[in-house]
Amino acid sequence: QVQLVESGGGLVLAGGSLSLSCAASGIIFRIHDMGWYRLAPGKQRELVAAITSGGSTNYADSVKGRFTISRDNAKNMVYLQMNSLKPEDAGIYYCKAKFYRNSYWGQGTQVTVSS
């Protein structure tokens, strides 16, 4: 059974930092591309950051220079370090694992940024 479990969300003041984690199980983690997506009120879910199985990364323009995605294949973990948070970064953050046509999602973790 595939499970992606996010953690680390919470309430933070604008300008602050949060670190999200996603623990994966039931998949061969090292071959999966991983991503963090955000669902904000009134908006569609959007890609925030992604990291391939080979370690290449890409970011939404809105978070470049502030967020960093990383992975630890030995621990089956993917992380999202979020710095200089803005109110518009708020939303539910989802972890996604993808290998060819197979995609898996976590249940999400809430990030609230107070101004």
C-alpha positions, -999 to 999 in steps of 0.1 A, spaced: 0 0 0 14 33 -11 14 61 16 27 96 14 25 114 47 32 151 49 41 169 81 54 203 92 26 226 83 13 252 107 9 289 114 37 313 108 41 350 106 49 366 73 87 365 68 90 334 88 100 299 78 86 264 78 100 230 68 77 204 53 84 167 52 69 139 33 75 103 42 69 78 15 63 41 18 51 13 -4 70 26 -34 106 23 -47 112 59 -37 145 65 -55 130 60 -89 100 84 -84 100 120 -92 87 140 -63 68 172 -60 51 196 -37 19 212 -47 -2 239 -31 -40 243 -31 -50 278 -21 -86 289 -15 -103 298 -48 -74 285 -68 -64 253 -86 -37 231 -72 -4 242 -85 31 229 -86 54 246 -60 86 226 -64 97 193 -79 127 171 -78 134 143 -102 147 109 -93 181 122 -105 180 152 -83 171 179 -108 148 206 -93 124 231 -106 103 258 -88 73 279 -94 85 314 -102 67 327 -71 89 307 -48 122 308 -65 150 319 -42 128 313 -11 119 276 -12 142 246 -15 131 211 -23 154 182 -14 152 144 -10 168 117 10 165 84 -8 179 65 21 151 77 43 123 78 16 118 114 24 113 146 5 115 180 21 104 216 14 122 243 32 102 275 30 118 308 39 105 344 37 70 332 37 43 355 23 5 354 29 1 342 -6 21 311 2 -7 298 24 -27 268 14 -27 230 17 6 215 6 5 181 -10 33 157 -17 32 138 -49 52 108 -62 53 100 -99 68 72 -120 57 70 -156 18 69 -155 16 62 -118 10 91 -94 4 91 -57 -7 119 -34 -5 126 3 -33 139 24 -18 174 26 -7 196 54 -20 231 60 2 262 59 -11 294 72 8 327 69 -3 355 90 5 391 80 
